[in-house]
């Protein structure tokens, strides 16, 4: 079904935006691709954050011109589908290249940083590892020697701590031992001061005062005679 003028304008506007924002664009001839295969391709593109659109070559040329890119999409054969890469510049070529193994899809060329690249260039990019795979390989290469270096540093640190800290444990108990013995000493001196045994000795005073009233009756008896 032919598109209306308004629909074409929407497509040109979206393509222009993608041409400006995407560092890589890969073109593929999708002629002969079945509907389920096309749906599968779109799902894979969505998972990898790649935008995939199909458009007439005249609309592609208009959008590219408005984005400041001079090229003629008619140099590429067949019906064109465009994959725009933003996060990973190689992802569009790799995803489309994977689809060419089991479908009629064919890589035909692309744009990188506004420059046209050939079919051979795009095919070679599709055979490279993806960014995630490259990152994993890079991390493995770096972590190998780094882990050994870290282990060596840790061994040196442990040895130095053992050598420097060896005399410390013997001196620590020697200084702490007298402190532990001096602690009970004041406790023993305080006990005599708080002894209640001395207080009964002071209470003997009233016991000596008891004979005083006993002498008074003795004085009264001679006065009666």
ChimeraX attribute file (.defattr): number of C-alpha atoms within 10 A of each C-alpha:
attribute: neighborCount
match mode: 1-to-1
recipient: residues
	/A:1	3
	/A:2	6
	/A:3	8
	/A:4	8
	/A:5	9
	/A:6	9
	/A:7	11
	/A:8	15
	/A:9	14
	/A:10	11
	/A:11	18
	/A:12	21
	/A:13	16
	/A:14	13
	/A:15	25
	/A:16	22
	/A:17	14
	/A:18	21
	/A:19	24
	/A:20	16
	/A:21	13
	/A:22	21
	/A:23	19
	/A:24	24
	/A:25	30
	/A:26	28
	/A:27	28
	/A:28	26
	/A:29	20
	/A:30	21
	/A:31	14
	/A:32	12
	/A:33	15
	/A:34	13
	/A:35	9
	/A:36	9
	/A:37	16
	/A:38	14
	/A:39	12
	/A:40	13
	/A:41	17
	/A:42	16
	/A:43	14
	/A:44	15
	/A:45	20
	/A:46	12
	/A:47	9
	/A:48	14
	/A:49	16
	/A:50	23
	/A:51	18
	/A:52	20
	/A:53	14
	/A:54	17
	/A:55	15
	/A:56	14
	/A:57	18
	/A:58	12
	/A:59	18
	/A:60	23
	/A:61	20
	/A:62	19
	/A:63	23
	/A:64	22
	/A:65	15
	/A:66	17
	/A:67	18
	/A:68	13
	/A:69	19
	/A:70	14
	/A:71	16
	/A:72	15
	/A:73	19
	/A:74	14
	/A:75	10
	/A:76	18
	/A:77	15
	/A:78	15
	/A:79	16
	/A:80	24
	/A:81	21
	/A:82	22
	/A:83	25
	/A:84	29
	/A:85	26
	/A:86	17
	/A:87	14
	/A:88	17
	/A:89	21
	/A:90	23
	/A:91	28
	/A:92	29
	/A:93	29
	/A:94	21
	/A:95	18
	/A:96	26
	/A:97	21
	/A:98	14
	/A:99	18
	/A:100	15
	/A:101	10
	/A:102	9
	/A:103	14
	/A:104	14
	/A:105	22
	/A:106	23
	/A:107	26
	/A:108	21
	/A:109	23
	/A:110	25
	/A:111	20
	/A:112	15
	/A:113	13
	/A:114	19
	/A:115	13
	/A:116	17
	/A:117	15
	/A:118	13
	/A:119	18
	/A:120	12
	/A:121	14
	/A:122	26
	/A:123	18
	/A:124	12
	/A:125	18
	/A:126	20
	/A:127	13
	/A:128	14
	/A:129	14
	/A:130	19
	/A:131	14
	/A:132	11
	/A:133	11
	/A:134	12
	/A:135	12
	/A:136	11
	/A:137	13
	/A:138	11
	/A:139	11
	/A:140	12
	/A:141	11
	/A:142	10
	/A:143	12
	/A:144	10
	/A:145	11
	/A:146	12
	/A:147	11
	/A:148	11
	/A:149	12
	/A:150	11
	/A:151	12
	/A:152	12
	/A:153	12
	/A:154	12
	/A:155	12
	/A:156	12
	/A:157	11
	/A:158	11
	/A:159	12
	/A:160	12
	/A:161	11
	/A:162	11
	/A:163	9
	/A:164	9
	/A:165	11
	/A:166	11
	/A:167	10
	/A:168	9
	/A:169	9
	/A:170	10
	/A:171	10
	/A:172	10
	/A:173	11
	/A:174	10
	/A:175	10
	/A:176	10
	/A:177	10
	/A:178	10
	/A:179	11
	/A:180	10
	/A:181	9
	/A:182	10
	/A:183	10
	/A:184	10
	/A:185	10
	/A:186	9
	/A:187	10
	/A:188	10
	/A:189	10
	/A:190	10
	/A:191	10
	/A:192	11
	/A:193	9
	/A:194	10
	/A:195	9
	/A:196	10
	/A:197	9
	/A:198	11
	/A:199	10
	/A:200	9
	/A:201	9
	/A:202	9
	/A:203	10
	/A:204	10
	/A:205	10
	/A:206	9
	/A:207	8
	/A:208	9
	/A:209	10
	/A:210	10
	/A:211	10
	/A:212	9
	/A:213	9
	/A:214	10
	/A:215	10
	/A:216	10
	/A:217	10
	/A:218	10
	/A:219	10
	/A:220	10
	/A:221	9
	/A:222	8
	/A:223	7
	/A:224	6
	/A:225	5
